[in-house]
């Protein structure tokens, strides 16, 4: 979930950006594999026949896995975490985010947190008929750990070792109990059948098999008849990849059963569809570089980036921004109310701290700037020591909500005397500014590791170049607890311990605005199973439990 991940995601998103003909995509998507003609509704619109065992879902172009359905790269455990469906996982999480066994029958950590032992089922077979053993588990974890292309961070793992067919040990480089959250989305691949072409023709042991993948267009999954768990109620899942406007058009013409949409399109609800609103921990916020301009940072061995910002390096500016922004107004104006106020990257989670919350107080924000020596100039923009309180704010040009967030933020900052120029850019053009300028980011998973990535001094998502030894120590202590539930207080202290932390009254390296509701147009007679909170990414997390969906 770090820098490389998002860069790879940018390339992935750009590869399928063109809007595609829905009719062309759905060829061959009828139940049983035969191409079925669309039904005429009598008003010129076409609709795909609804069958009791198939669902057609639209997702963003960025949801298509660029390297295919390969956990060694990004499938399931990459940028947008989700259950891998095609492969089994050691454990998973339920709708309340409790850990539940999948392949595992039991697991435990050593007292020092340096060894995890998993016992797995002995009745699982891959779709080629070969048994799944602990050796496949070890092969998968070691392959991800050493793979240069992997978007999944297993750097905390030293080695996975199969002790016998049903027992695997994971030896750690350091205690890291959040590993459990990662293991819940890592699909296990077969050692005997893994090669460079695996992503195109994956062999797994999960609920579904990949039947067809038309790159840049659609993927079709079918139920695995040899699955060891409950047989999927939804036997066939067709996923079409398209832009926001094409997704809306597909719903309006009845050609998809579930169509993702955004708050900016939510009012255009098609007849025959409900608006499915899924709560999320998909947070929108802005990074605020904490160091002065002039530095450099080397990423991935040889990629050098400029670092620092002479305005946001002042803690008073960062605090003022946090207190001066009206989050609810932003949600009302930008998202049409489809979101909740956010103060952190994990609001509402067991590890989130109430100390991250702050009430909008423009007078307090102005006083913070006044006391820090930022005085209004003739045009109302503040200055200090010859530095003008002027910022460039970047956002992904293809995201209508982020664009609107950027514009609303710029408008609100005028009241504080901070000038904000918004700049839409492709991800490739945006990344050179990741350590120098504020950027509208999207983050959020059902795991505290996001907090680690963003705020640990060596975190892979530390775009603010934030360093605080006290915060680092709390984060290390959180991860060292043998029981995950014992770690939550340390996560909270990293946010604010009464004197130090990342909270708005502290170092404030980010400002958070909203948790974005994940919105979908879903056909009225489709029963979508209860969802767990959606992480960042408007895609595969929706179908985590598609095997439990049904038609009324």
Protein Blocks (a to p, Z undefined) as FASTA:
>chain_A
ZZklmmmmmmmmmmmmpccdfklmmgoiaghhiacddddehnopacddddfkbccddddf
klpcfkljafklmgojambgcdeklaccfbdcdfkopacdfkbmbdcddfkopaccdddd
fkbccfkopacdfklmmmmmmmmmmmmkbcbdcklpmbdcdfblmbccdddfbdcfklmm
mmmmcccddfklgcfklmmmccdfbfbdcfbdcehiaccddddfkbcbdcdfblbdcddd
ddfklmmmmmmnopafbdcddfklmmmccehiacdddddfbdcdddddfbdehiacdeeh
iaccdedjfklmpmklmmmmmmmpcfklmmmmmnnopacddfbfkehiakbcfklpccdd
fklmmmmmmmnopacdfkopaceehiacdddddddfklmklmmmmmmmmmmmmmnopacd
dddddfklmmmmmmmbccdddedddbfklmmmmmgmkbcklmnopacfklmmmmmmmmmp
mblklmmmmmmmmmogojacjbfklnolaccfbdcdddddddfklccdddddddehidfk
mmmmmmmgccZZ
